[in-house]
Amino acid sequence: MPRLRRSDKRKYDRVTIELRCVLANAHAAGDPDTWVEYWGSPEEARRAWNALRSQLEDEAGQTYEAWLKRIAQEPKRRGWLAEAAEDEGAPDEDAAGRE
């Protein structure tokens, strides 16, 4: 018999490895919707952020909207978008050696 899925009353107690993976993917893709999708709804995501904000790497006094905006700007801020564009335009070194 499959296990029943229960709602964990402690889901906002700590940042788990699974949640860190969600945050890493959101930051890398610049997609704050990943955070919202993980929690199931925008309201639930906001509740989670409020409960976990001391454990998340947010700036003091930062609002939820500003935190989401920072996630969206992360790839550009770190230069990841520029690196990806350079990699796409550069010739493949392995292919150049085979010619």
N, C-alpha and C positions, 0 to 999 in steps of 0.2 A: 504494500500500500504506500503510495507517495506521501511524503511528509506534507503536512499542512503548512501553508505559508502564514506566519504570524506577523503582526506588526510589532516591531521591536520598539519598546518605549524608550530605549536608550540610544536610538539612532543618531541623536544629536549630541551624545556625550563626548565623542572623540572622533578625530580624523583617522580613518582606517586606510590601509594600503589601497583598497579598491577606490576610495574617495581621492587619494593622492593621484592615482592613475587617471581618474576623470579630470582632475584639475590640470594635470600635465598635458593631457590631450587638448583640453580647452585652451590652455595657454599656447601650446604649439600651433594649433590651428587658428587661433584668434577667434574662436567661436564660443561665446558665453552660453549659447543655447545648449551646449553639451552639459553644463552644470544644471540647467533647468530640466533637461530631459532626464537626467539621472534621478532627480527628486520627484519627477512626475507631473509637477505643475509649477507655475510661477509663484504661487502663494507658498507652496511647500519649500521651494528653493529659497525664498526670502526668509522663511522661518529657520531653515537650516543655517543660512548665512548669519543670522542674528545670534543663533545659539553657538555657532562654531567660530565666530569672527576672531576671538582671542587666539585660536589655534591656526587660523588661516593667516597668510602673509598680507594683511591689509594695513593700510596706513592709518594712523590714529585720526579719528574723526571722519573717516571716509564713509560715504553713504553707499548703500547697496548698488545704486545706479552707477556711481563712479567706479566701484569695484568691477562691475561688469564691463564698463567701458575700458578699464585698464586691461582686462583680459583680451578684449577685442583688439587693442593696440599693441599687445605684447610682441607678436612677430615683427611688426614694423619697427618697434622700439629697439629690439635686439638685433635688427638687421637680417633676420632670417629670410625675409622676402627677397632682399637684394641678393643674398647668397644663392637662393633657389633659382632666381632668374639668371645669375651668372653660370650656374651649373647646367642649366638647360641650353644656354647658348654656346658653351664650350664643347669642342670636339671630344669624343670619347678617346681617351689615351690608348686603351686596349685596341680599338679599331684602327687607330693611326699606326700602331706597331705592326699590324697584320698586313698592311698594304705593301 
